[in-house]
Amino acid sequence: MSAAFELCSRAVDELAAQNPDLAAELGVATDPSRWSDYSPTGVAGQRALASRLLDEARALTPADDAERVALQVLIDEMEAELRHIDGGGPGRDLNSIASPWQGLRDVYEMLPSDTEDDWAAIITRLSTQAEPLNGYLDTLVAGEPVAARQLAEAVRQGRAAEGPESSLRGLAGRHAEVLPDATDQHVELLRAIDTACAAYGAATDRIEAELVPHGREADAVGAEQYLRAADRWLGARIDLDETYAWGWSEVARLWGRLEACCARVDPDATVAEVMEILATDPGRAATDRDDFLAVMLDRQLQALGQLDGSAFDVPEQIRTIEVKAAPPGGALAPYYTPPSEDFERPGRVWYPMEGRDTFPLYDEVSTAYHEGFPGHHLQVGWQFALGDRLSRFHRMWVWYPGSGEGWALYAELLMGELGYHEKVDYEIGLLTSQLLRACRVVIDIGLHTERTIPDDAIFHPGEVWTAELAEEMLRDLAFNAPAMAASEIMRYLGWPGQAISYKLGEKAILDLRDEWEREGRGDAKAFHAKVLDAGAVGLDLLGDLVRA
């Protein structure tokens, strides 16, 4: 192994040892009983390691293109990590969907749970749940004030994690199913679960006592912080004015297409009336939760079987995928978790089921292709399966939503082009998915940089953005249910710059595809392989690698 690839492999081991929670999520083997250190001391340790790895990478001279890419990916990621830490990121890292507050609860879904030793590690974590929670809160207390809206949601989630319906309490049922004869360990597990739930309760008390009184009233972070965040998610610098204007043009274009599609369902009905039909007609819905999950899995497996060899050459290791109900208490959006490094744990799509008693399918088919195959499951699994063609760090540790979420949104569009939205219902679902992501661009930039809606916009022209207007836009133009719209806006306000990555990433991939076709460089399968071979890198680097 070359010095460059050896450094990248060692970087994974060192980062995993320092951050075993992220290692568990990414499927990198480490001590499953250990927590990451989220305290100010732990953050200082993260900075020291990132700085050292950056110095080591900069000191090496690549011998070929593969080493050049390996080192560039490591350098880019360590530089981004240092900018995040030095910009105070850990001290304000509390949001509704993707912060340690959720990760410290959800990590149990990623840990191995097949043997008594596996459960012994889980029991150790549960028994010591207070340690990472308190370290994390120490960092937040020392950091900048967090928005009051995010603090209120954190309290709600904390009380759910403490209470009788906590996802942590669901571990007892899993243990009984896997190891029904391990009765002594089961008693120990029940005690540990009570300890962990109490730790979440105490941590929530701390949030109410130490953070809520100092909560920031404003949700907006301002243009400077927004651009820093967007650069971290995209791996590319954007022009806010141009991007905001482009987002509005996409909203108008997609709304026009949605009107035309809805007229095919009922030419005399409004768009809203057609959407009501799709959402409430029992003949267009799954019968219950289990049927819904089965339909979502079947769509992906069917696509995988039919497109392997034509649109993609699917690696053998990722021809298995699971669809599961998400742990209760979190945000309402579905999500994907990757396979483990050894592929023993398969990739999984998770669907929140809280509060759902109907299961319309019109808008879920495109989501299945986004989260599963050929979206995240193909992209992440492909990256993992590349072996020595990419450095281990590149395969296992790097994720840019610009290319990652951009690919998944592109996958939705591609499946429409390939005929997999065979009903007009599913075409409408695809368009509402695309509209949601276009709305995200104008909402996210508009809210965080406190902009006015353009005078020629199709939605509340000339008005200044508010969270209430943003929720209304998602309800009226993307047809999100009220609870989902509220959850989405909560997410954007706490995670600046991330929401735009889907649509901007898709745009970058479509632009590259147009360029590829104009230059006659090969068929669609070759283009897809080129994009997937690049991994989930920044959009600037993705362009360089596809053009190379």
Summary of the structure (lengths in Angstrom):
residues: 548
radius of gyration: 23.0
end to end distance: 23.9
largest distance: 68.0
contacts: 1914
relative contact order: 0.11
helix: 67%
strand: 4%
